[in-house]
Amino acid sequence: MTVDNAEKPAARASLWTPNDRWAAILVGLAALLVALVVGASLTGAYPLSIAEVWGALARKLSGGVAIGQADTVLFEVRLPRVFAAVLVGAAIAAAGAAYQTLFRNPLVSPDILGVSTGAGLGAVLGIFLAMPVAGIQLLAFAVGLATVGLVYAIAAAVRGREPILVLVLAGVVVGSLAGAVISLLKILADPYDQLWRSCSGCSAACRPFERARCGQRLHSSCSG
């Protein structure tokens, strides 16, 4: 009788395969993501209740007319920010997984191939050229992608060495070069016309009071 009781838990444990564990983990993470999205939609400077969110969603899906501030806050402020955060987080997770798979190291970061510094160089260059916000973002993406391409080209040109090691060293060198160019652009930029745009992400699309506040911070930091 004791042997039969000991065999039953072992038999039940053997039925729980690794695929089942991964499926349970994915379901749990998906449920956590939904809970976080709902929580982020409810909380903020203008709190919303679940009934208000449900009513706003029902009116939106049925083509009804927006009523009150709840619809405006939910569809024009909260949900765009929440979904943007979800997309950015998914992109960062995918990039991290790709880096970790490529280098077989769970501690790698985008700095290894110089993509972070390259994207920063593109953003600084866009600010230096007084481009709009969309242009700055596109230029940051393009220069970051070009940096990775340059690192890969350098690593492919060097033969007879460990490929991963050459790739890492090329990334460090190109990243340092991009950082030096960023420092040069900061020196060449006009502190009263260009540098103020980057002190808090401000640009030509900023409202006048944001420009004034940004300029005051820059002036205080320069005079201090």
N, C-alpha and C positions, 0 to 999 in steps of 0.2 A: 504493500500500500504506500509506503514511503517512497519507494523507487518510482512508482507511477506518478506521484505528486511532484517529484523532482524533474521528471521528464516532460511534464506538461508545460512549465514555463520555458524550458529550453526549446520545445517545439514551437511555441508561440513566438519566441525571439527569432527563431530561424525564418519565420514567415515575413519578418520586417526586413526587407532587402534594402541595399543602398539606394536604389531608385526610389523606393518609398520614402526614405529619409529626405532625399533631395526634393521630392514632390511636396512633402510636408513643410520643408524649409521655404520653398517658393510660395506656397499658399500662405504661410505665416507672414512672409515679407510683403506679399501683395495686400494682405489684410492690414498690416501696419501702415503701408503707403496710403491706402484708402482712409484709414483713421486720421493720419496726419493731414491729408488734403481736406477732410471735413473739418478738423480742428483749426487749420489755418484759415479756412473760409469763415469760421464763426468768430474768431478772435481778432482783435485789433482796436484801433482808436474808436471805432464805431462798432460795438459788439452786435452780433446778429444771433437770433435764436434759430433752432432747427426748423421751427414752423415757418419763420420768415424765409429761410433759405429754400425750404421745400415749396412754399408758395411762389417764390420768384422763379424757381426752375420750372414749375408747372405752367406759369404764365409765359415763360420764354418758349417752352416746347410747344405750347398750344397756339402761339402767335398772338397772345393777349397783349394788352397795353401795360407798360411798366407803371407800378403804383408805388409812390413814396421813395424814400432814399435807399431802402434795402436793395432794390433792383439795381440802382446806380452803383452802390458800393460793391455789390457782389459781382456784377458783370463788367464793370469798367475799372475796378481797382483790385479786388481780391483774386478772382479767378485767373485773370491774365498773369498776375504775379505768381500765383501758386503753380500754374501750368508751366510758366517759364522756369521756375525753380526745379520742377520735376524734369523738364527736358535737359536743363544744364547739368543736373545731377546725374542723369542717365548718360549724358555725353562724357562727363568726367569719369564715371565708372567704366564705361566702355574703353576709354583711352587708358585708364589704369590697368585694366585687364589685358589689353594689347601689349602694353609695355612689360608687364610682369611675365606674359607668355614669351615675348621675344627674348628677354634677358634672363629668363628662368630665375627671377629674383623677386620676392614679394615686397622689397623695400625700394624699388626704383621709383623715380619721379620724372615728370616732363623736363626737368632741368638737365637730365643726362644727355639728351639729344639737342639741347639748346632751343627747343620749341618755345619755352616760356620767355626766354630773353628775346628770341626772334619776334614773337608776337608783341612783346613790349616795345621793341624797336619800331614795328609797324605802327603801333598806336602813337608813339612819340613823334614819328615822322608825320602822321596825319594831323596831329595837333600843331606841329611846327608849320605845316602848310595851310593851316586854318581851314581844314576840311570839315564838312558836317559830321554829325555823330555816326550816321550810317557809313560814310566814307572811312572814318577812323576804324570802325569795327571791321569792315571789309579789308582794309589795308593791313590791319593786325593779323587777320586770318591768313591773308595771302603771304605776308612776310614770314609768319610762323611756318606755313607749309613749305615755302621756299627754303627756309633754314633747314628743315628736315631733309629736303631733297639735296641740298648742298652737302650736308653731313653724310648722307648715304653715298653721294657721288665720290666724296673724298675717301670713304671707307672702301668703296669698290675699286678705286684706283690703286690702293695700296695692297699688294699681293704678297703672299708668303708669310703673312702674320695671322694671328688669331683674329677672326673677323669681328667677334663681339668686342674684344679689347680695342681694336682699331676704331670701331664705331663709337665706343664710349669716349675715347681720347679725341676723336674728331668733333664730337658733340661738345666736349669741354672747351676746345679751342674756338670753335665757331661761336659758342655762347659767350665766351670772354670777349671776342671781337665785337659781337653785337652789343654787349654791355658798354664797351669803349665808345662805340658810335652813339649810344644813348647819352653818355656823359658829354660827348662833343656837341650834340644837338642842344643839350641843356645850357652849355656855355654860349652857343651861338644865338639862342633864342632871346627875344626881347622880353625881359621879365615883366614889363607892364602891359604887354599886348598878347603874349603867347603863353608864358608860363602860368598865368592865372587860370588858363583854361584847364590845366591838369591838376590844380591843387585840390579839387574835390570833384573831378569829372565834369566840370562846367564846360560849356561850349556856347556856340551861337544860339542854340535852342533854349538856353537858360533864361529864366525870367530876370527882369532888371534887379530886383532885390537880391537874388541869388548871386548875380555878378558883383554887386556892391559888397556883399558879405564875403565872397571869395577874395575880392581885392583887398579888403581889410585884413583878412588872415595873412595873405601874402605880404602885405606891407609890414604887419607886426612881426612876422617871422624874419623878414629881411632886416628890419631895423634892430631886432633883438640880437 
